[in-house]
């Protein structure tokens, strides 16, 4: 399979958008939906801006929507971006107000924030930061009927792209998904991302890679659903590119990462975002027995230490058990383990300080997650797969150690 070229996002996405558009036309014609579907992906691609100093364009884009913008972001994200955003807005004649947000994207927080919206009455909301902030801003925009720009300052998920928000409980455990409007623009300032910690790139890559094991191995969805099947094909493309990309990179070298930054960001945000849209409803609607993401949720509910990790890092811990349960080929499992080890992802019990009792509790909680109920997957199966994953990981580690000694 061909690699994505460093500057090849539009070379890849434009043919993909055309193909999707044609599929949508033939598949949805007669249902009154195909016009929306035909334009949706092409518009998303045109509204994705990823380049050095991309934020200097935000004012010109924002003034089309009005004269007042509310900027919502985490304190760290705002510290590296707000000067560029505010300067660009001021040049364009757009006033702004900054709101620092460090919450969990819960329904109560969304409702409470509505008072800020009513007082300031912005024409546009600009979300700046990582996944929870962008989920929060998309939800705020949706409920208040205000357009949203997303400005991801890390590339750990595809949240900046997708028209969905994960809603959390006050304890920080996923409580459901909300279908929102798509962001009007996604602005990725590559200068800012270039200095972000490498763990976020790793978390994004493994979350992207997990799409195929969770979509392709589960055989969910009708073979007549061309959009869903296209999403599975795209998830396979993502898988192969993630595996090949990590094999090429000296992951502990910031210079090496910078050299492949465009490709990493393209995989983590727009390409995985499109994959998520094509398969929309399966995961966010709780219809898919996605063990890796269910383990992520179960960890948050049962393991305090897990809250220190990124979403993708927790997903990596459940990824090998998912592949075991759905009987992935051994060589595929081994390659994914090597991938995770190369990125120093937390795939062993020690990372989460799991003892036998905690593992049993985790397995039980995993089967209670939406999509797992009624799937036929039992706590015993989850627990067995967790232990088996550790055995397979140790085998790969031993082989790597032997290879190092022989060299």
KEKERO-454442 format. One record per residue: residue in three letters; x, y, z of N, C-alpha, C in turn. Coordinates in pm, whole numbers, plus 50000, padded with zeros to 5 digits. Layout:
% KEKERO-454442
alaXYZXYZXYZ
...
% end
This chain:
% KEKERO-454442
unk500854988050000500005000050000500885012450000
unk500475022349925501285034449912501215042850038
unk502315049350066502345058850177501615071550137
unk501175079150240500695092650215501925101450200
unk501995109050095503135118050079503035129350180
unk504175135150212504225145450316503275156950287
unk503195161150163502305172150127501085166950052
unk500745154150074499765147849987498355147250037
unk497975154950139496635153850192495585156050086
unk495675167150014494645169849915494745160449795
unk495975156049762496115146249655495375133349690
unk495365129849819494655117949862493175120749884
unk492885131849954491515134249996490605138649883
unk491125145949785490245150349678489675138649598
unk490495128849553489915117149488488985109549582
unk489345108949712488485102149807487135109149816
unk487165122449821485915129949831485045127749708
unk485685127349591484925124849467484295111049470
unk485085101049512484575087349520483415086449617
unk483605092549735482535092349835481295099349781
unk481505110549714480375117949659479575109449561
unk480285102349474479595093849377478865082449447
unk479525076549547478875066049623477605071249688
unk477725083149747476565089149814475445091749714
unk475805096249594474805099549493473995087249456
unk474695076549425473995064449382473295057449497
unk473905058149615473365050749727472165057749790
unk472205070949795471155078149866470165085249772
unk470385084049643469485090549549468065085349570
unk467135094649575465755090749597465335092149742
unk466295094349831465945095849972465985110550016
unk466335119449925466395133549958467595137450042
unk468585128350052469735130950138471025132750060
unk471035129049932472325127649865473035140949842
unk472285151949828472955164849804473805168549925
unk473255166850045474005169750166475245160950174
unk475075148050145476195138850156477275141750053
unk476855145449932477825148349826478725160049863
unk478165170249924478935182249952479695181550084
unk479265172950173479765173050311481275171150319
unk481775160650252483185157450265484065167450191
unk483645171350071484435181049995484545194250069
unk483435198450132483475210850209484425209550327
unk484395197950394485265195750509486725197050470
unk487085191550353488455192050307488875206450280
unk488005214150215488315227950183488465236550308
unk487825232550416487855240350539488915235550636
unk489785226850591490895222050672492155229350629
unk492735237150720493925245250691495025240950787
unk496065234950733497185230350815498485235250755
unk499115244750821500375250450771501015258450884
unk502265262150865502915270950962502185284250968
unk501955288851091501285301751116499885302351053
unk499195291051056497835290551001496895300251073
unk497195303251199496275311451278496225325951232
unk497185330451151497095344251103495945345951004
unk495365334950959494235335550865492895335750937
unk492905333751068491645331651137490745343951137
unk491345355951142490545368151142489755369851013
unk490415368050901489765369350770488615359550757
unk488805347450807487755337350801486625340450898
unk486995345451016485995347851122485055359251088
unk485565369551020484725381450998483535378550907
unk483585367650834482445363550751481255359950839
unk481515355650963480455350851052479945361751145
unk480655372951156480195383751242481345391651301
unk481045399451403482045408551460482505404851600
unk481925393851656482285390051793482605375251799
unk483775372051853484175358151867484495355152013
unk484075343552057484465338752190485515327952172
unk486645329352240487745319752231487735311352358
unk487565298252342487485289252457488615279052446
unk489445278152551490555268752544491165265752678
unk491995255552683492755252452803493855262652822
unk494335263752944495345274052975496635271952897
unk497085259552885498325256852810498135259952663
unk497005255452607496735257752465496645272552433
unk495985280052520495845294452497497195301652509
unk498055296752597499345303452615500205303052490
unk500005293052404500835291952283500115296852158
unk498845300752171498085304152050497305317152056
unk496945321952176495995333052182496545345952123
unk497845348352132498405360652077498175361251926
unk498435350251857498225349951711496755351251676
unk495905344551753494475345051724493925359051743
unk494245365051857493705378351888494225388651789
unk495495388151756496055397651660495355396651525
unk495135384351479494485382351350493035387251353
unk492345384751464490965389251478490885404551480
unk491805410851553491795425451563492035432051427
unk492965426451350493245431851216492005431051128
unk491205420551149489995418651068488795426051125
unk488975432851236487855440451296486895431651375
unk487375420451427486535411351506486975412251652
unk486045416051740486365416551883486285402451941
unk486915400552056486955387052112486945387352264
unk486535376152320486565374052463487145360152487
unk488055359152584488695346352612488075339852736
unk487755327152723487265319152836488185307052851
unk488835306052967489695294552994488845283053045
unk489035271352984488225259853021489115247753049
unk488895241353161489675229453195488825218553254
unk487575217853208486625208353263486605194953193
unk485495187853210485385174153162484375172453048
unk483775183253001482735182752897481525174752945
unk481005178753058479795172653113478585181053076
unk477405175053087476175182253056476015194353148
unk476335192853275476205204053369477125215653330
unk478345212453288479275223053245478765229953120
unk478205222153028477655227952904476505237452938
unk475625233053027474485241453067474955254053139
unk475935252453228476425264053304477085274353211
unk477765269653109478485278653020477525286852933
unk476305282152920475325289252838475125303652886
unk475285306053016475155319753069476215328853008
unk477435323952990478485331852927478125335352783
unk477525325752715477105327852576476025338552569
unk475065337852657473955347452656474445361652687
unk475435362752776475925375952812476765382252701
unk477625374452641478535380152539477925380052399
unk477045370552371476365369152242477345368652124
unk478245358852123479225358052014478585353351884
unk479175357551774478745352751643479475339851605
unk480545337051678481405325751647482115321251775
unk482305308051789483085302751900484325295751843
unk485475299051898486735293051854487245284151966
unk487305271151941487795261752040489285259052020
unk490055260052127491515258752117491995248352219
unk492665237852171493205228152265493085213852219
unk492875204952315492775190652288491335185852282
unk491175172752297489885166452271488725171552355
unk488905172352488487775176252573487325190552546
unk488285199552526487935213552497487155214352366
unk487645207452263486985208152133485625201452135
unk485495190352208484175184052227483235193952296
unk483735200652398482935210252474482455221652385
unk483355227152306483015238452219482025234352111
unk482195222652053481245218051951479845216252012
unk479795211152136478505209552204477875223152235
unk478685232552283478185246052312477645252452184
unk478395251352077477955256951950476655250751902
unk476555237751916475355230651871474105235051949
unk474225235052082473055238452163472655253152152
unk473625261752120473325276052111473235281151967
unk473315271651872473185274951729474205285551686
unk475455283451726476545292551692477625284651619
unk478115289851506479175282751432480465281751513
unk481245271551482482455268451558483655266751467
unk484795272251508486105269151450486835260351551
unk487585250551505488425242851597489885245451566
unk490665247151672492105249551661492815239251750
unk493115227551697493805217451779495255221351802
unk495675220951926497085223951958497875211251985
unk497205199851981497835186751982497105178251879
unk497755167451835497135158751734496895145051793
unk496175144551906495975132051979494695124851941
unk493775131751872492515125551827492065132651700
unk490955127751644490365134451526489225143751567
unk489145147051696488025154951748487855168251676
unk488945174451633488865187451566488025186651440
unk487945174951380487255173351252485805168951266
unk485525159751356484255152451354483075160551408
unk481875158151354480665164751403480025156951518
unk480825153651617480335146651736481095151751858
unk480475150351973481135153452099480925141952195
unk481985138052265481845128352373481475136152499
unk480375132052561479925138452684480325129752802
unk480885136152906481405128853021480555131453146
unk480635122353240480035124553371480925134153450
unk480455138453564481265147553646482515140653698
unk482505127053696483695119553737484695117553624
unk484345122153504485245120953391485125107953315
unk483985101153327483745088653255482785091453140
unk483055086253018482135088652905480705084752939
unk479785093752908478375091252940477505091052815
unk478105092452697477325092152574477955101052468
unk477385100352349477875108452238476795117952190
unk477195129752146476265139852095476625142951950
unk475655141751861475875145751722475745160751712
unk476825167251674476855181751664476955185951518
unk477105198851494477405203551359478895202251333
unk479265201251207480685200851173481305214551199
unk482565214851241483245227751253483265235051119
unk483135248151124483175256051001484575255850941
unk485585256951026486975256050983487775248451088
unk488755240951041489745234451127491085240651093
unk491685248051186492955254751162494045248151246
unk495005242251179496105235251245497375243151221
unk497865249851326499105257551314500265247951339
unk500965244251233501995233951242503165238351329
unk503405251351338504465256151428504155252651572
unk502895253651609502495250351746502555235251769
unk502045227651675502065213151691503475207551693
unk504375213951620505745208951611506425208351748
unk506005216951839506635217251972505835209552077
unk504735203152036503935195852134504595182552169
unk504365177352290504995164852334504685153152241
unk505655144452220505515133452126504435123652168
unk504125122752298503125113052344501755115752280
unk501485128452248500195131552186500125126452043
unk501235127351970501265121651835501065106451842
unk501745100151939501635085651956500205081651991
unk499585089152082498215086152122497255087552004
unk497495097651921496645099551804496805088451702
unk498055084151680498295073551582497665060351625
unk497765056751751497175043951793495655044751795
unk495095056351827493645057951821493155056751677
unk493955062051582493625060851440493755046351394
unk494865040051431495115026151393494005017051443
unk493445019951561492425011351622491135010851541
unk490955020151448489725020251369489515007051294
unk490575001851231490354989651154490084977551243
unk490884974751346490534963351431489114964151486
unk488674976151523487354977251583486224977451479
unk486494982351360485474982651255485554970251165
unk486754966951122486924956351024486784942351078
unk487244940051201487194926651258485814922951312
unk485014932951348483724930051413482624926551315
unk482824929551187481834926651082480474932651115
unk480514944851167479274951951196478804959051070
unk477504960251051476974968150940476704959850817
unk475784964650736475384957750614476444959350505
unk476644948650428477564949650315476984958450205
unk475684961550213475064970450116475254985150150
unk475714987850269475945001650311477305006150258
unk477305012550143478555015950077479375026050156
unk478705035150224479435044850304480195037950417
unk479505029050486480155022050596481295013350546
unk481055006250436482104997750379483295006050330
unk483025018050278484115026950238484935031050361
unk484245033150472484935036550596485855025450643
unk485415012950627486255001550665487495001050576
unk487305003350445488465003450354489435014450393
unk488905025950429489765037050470490485033650601
unk489795026650692490435022950818491605013450793
unk491495005050691492594996150654493795004150603
unk493495014250522494525023250471495255030150587
unk494485034550686495065041150803495955031450879
unk495475019350899496255009250971497625007050907
unk497635004550777498885001750709499835013650712
unk499285025650695500125037550697500685040350836
unk499895037650940500405039351077501555029751103
unk501365017151067502405007051091503675010351014
unk503535014050888504705016950805505385029950849
unk504575039550891505135052350933506015050751057
unk505535043251155506295041451278507555033451253
unk507515024251158508725016651124509815025851066
unk509415037051007510375046250944510955056451041
unk510255059051152510625070051240511465065251358
unk512505072851389513215071051516512395079051618
unk511505072051691510425078751761510885087651876
unk512075085151927512555093252038513295105751991
unk513365107551859514035119251803512995129651761
unk513005141251828512055151751793512255156351649
unk513505156051603513785159851464513145150351366
unk513195137251396512565127351309511065129451305
unk510455131851420509005134151425508645146451342
unk509425157151357509145169351281509195166951132
unk510115158151089510235155050947509025148250889
unk508285141250975507085134150930505815140450987
unk505925152651037504815158851109503555159751024
unk503695164250899502525165850814501765152650802
unk502505141950780501865128950762501175124250889
unk501825126251003501225122151131499925129851155
unk499975142851134498795151251157497675147751059
unk498025145350934497025141750833496305128950870
unk497045119050919496425106550961495535108951084
unk496075115751183495375116951311494125125651306
unk494115135951222492965145151225492045143251104
unk492395147550982491395147150874491075133250822
unk492085124750802491795111750742491025102950839
unk491445102550964490695094951063489335101451088
unk489275114651080487985121551094487005117450988
unk487455116450864486585112050755486145097650777
unk487085089150822486735075250852485635074650958
unk485755082951060484745083251165483385087651110
unk483395097351019482135102050961481485091350874
unk482295084150798481765073650712481095062550792
unk481625060050909481095049350993480295054851110
unk479835067251097479125074051204477945065751252
unk477755065651383476635058351441477045045151501
unk478035038651441478445025651492479085026851630
unk480055036151641480775037551767480095047751858
unk479765059551803479155069851888477745065751930
unk477085057451848475745052951883475725040851973
unk476905035952011476965024652102476485011652041
unk476645010051908476174997951842477294988151812
unk478534991751843479684983851802480404978151925
unk480654965051929481424959452040482904962552026
unk483254975152045484634979752029485344978152162
unk486014966952178486614963552307487654973952351
unk488484978552257489544987952295488955000652355
unk487915006052292487305018252345486485015252470
unk485915003252479485194999452601486154998252719
unk487344992852695488364992052800488785006152843
unk488915015252747489225029152778488215034752878
unk486935032652848485885037852936485905030753071
unk486115017553070486135009853194487315013853283
unk488455016753222489605021453299489275034453371
unk488635043753301488295056453364487345054653482
unk486495044253473485515041853579486095034153697
unk487165026353675487645017353780489095019853824
unk489825027953750491255029253775491645043853780
unk491965048853898492275063053915493505067153834
unk494475058353828495715061653757495455064053608
unk494435057853553494175058953408493855073153366
unk493405081553460493065095353425494295103653392
unk495485098353420496715105253385497095103053238
unk496415093553174496765089953037495815096352936
unk496295097752814495455102752704494465091852661
unk493435096152592492435086852539493095075852456
unk493945079552362494585069752275495475060152351
unk496115065052457496975056452539496145045652608
unk494975049452658494095039352721493545029752617
unk493215034952499492725026352391493775015752356
unk495045019752357496115010352322496134998352416
unk495785000652543495784989752640494724979152607
unk493594983652550492534974152515492594969152372
unk493534974152295493584970852153493974956252127
unk495014951352195495454937552174494374927752223
unk493764929852341492634921152380491504921052277
unk491204932552218490164932952114490544923951997
unk491774924851952492224916951838492244902051872
unk492534898551996492504884552039491074879152038
unk490154886852095488754882352102488174880451962
unk488524889351870487974888351735488894880751639
unk489824873351696490654863651624491404869551505
unk492064880551532492934886351429494104876851403
unk494684877851284495824869451251496994872851342
unk497764862551376498854864251471499884874551423
unk500174874551293501164884251244500654898651256
unk499324900551243498754913851263498874917951409
unk498584908651499498684911751641500134915351677
unk501084907651626502494910151656502924923751604
unk502474927551484502854940651428502274952051510
unk501054950251558500444960751639501154961851774
unk501554950451832502314950851957503634958151935
unk504324954951827505594961751796505374976751779
unk504284980151713503904994351695503765001051831
unk502994994851921502745000752052504025001852134
unk504864991852128506124992252201507045003152146
unk507045004752014507875015151952507465029051999
unk506185030752023505665043752067505625045152218
unk506115034852288506155035152434504765037052493
unk503785030152435502405031152482502175021852601
unk501235025252689501035017752814500175005152793
unk500764994752740499994982752708500194971452809
unk500944973952916501144963453015500384966753144
unk500174956453227499444958153352500114968153444
unk501444968453441502184977253532501844991953511
unk501554995653387501275009753358500105014953440
unk499135006153466497935010153539497875003853679
unk498984997853722499074991553854497924981753876
unk497704973053781496594963753787496984950753857
unk496274947353963496424934454028495274925453985
unk495264912454020494204903453975492794908354005
unk492594914054124491264919054158490854930554068
unk491794939654042491514951153956491234946653812
unk491924936253767491724931253631490334925253617
unk489894917853718488544912153716487494923253715
unk487714933653796486784944953801486744952253667
unk487914953853607487994960453476487234952453370
unk487384939253372486704930753275485184931753291
unk484724931653416483284932853441482744946153390
unk483464956953421483004970253381483034971853229
unk483984965553163484084966453016482834961152949
unk482264950453001481074944452938479814952552963
unk479904962653051478734971053079478684983452990
unk479744985652912479804997452824478844995552706
unk478265006652661477385006152543478114999352428
unk477394990952356477984983552245478444969752288
unk478834968552415479254955552468478054947652520
unk477054954852570475874947952622475174940552508
unk474894928152529474204920252427475104915452315
unk476414918052327477344914152221477774899552231
unk477494893452346477944879752367479344878852426
unk479994890352441481334890752501481174891652653
unk481734881952724481554880852868482774886152944
unk482594888953073483744892953154484874882553152
unk484504869753148485524859253143486344860353016
unk485684863152903486394864752775487324876752779
unk486844887852837487674899852847488904897152935
unk488674891153051489764888453144490794879053080
unk490314868753014491214859352947492044866452840
unk491394875252761492104882552655493124892152713
unk492814898152827493764907252892495044899752932
unk494864888352993496034880453033496794875252912
unk496054870852811496714865652690497474876752619
unk496944888852623497654900052559499004902252624
unk499074900752757500344902652826501354892052787
unk500864879752766501764869052721502334872152584
unk501484876752494501934879952358502894891852359
unk502624901452442503514913152453504884908752502
unk504914899852601506194895152654506974887152550
unk506284879652467506944872052360507624881652263
unk506914892252224507484902152132508674909252197
unk508544912652324509654919252395510884910352398
unk510694897352421511824887952426512504886852291
unk511704886452185512274885952049513084898452020
unk512534909952059513254922452037514564922852116
unk514514917652238515714917152321516774907952259
unk516334896552209517264887152146517904893252021
unk517064900551943517574906951821518614917651854
unk518354924851964519284935352006520624929252048
unk520554917952120521784911252166522594905852048
unk521884900151950522574894351833523224904951745
unk522674917251751523244928151672524394934951746
% end
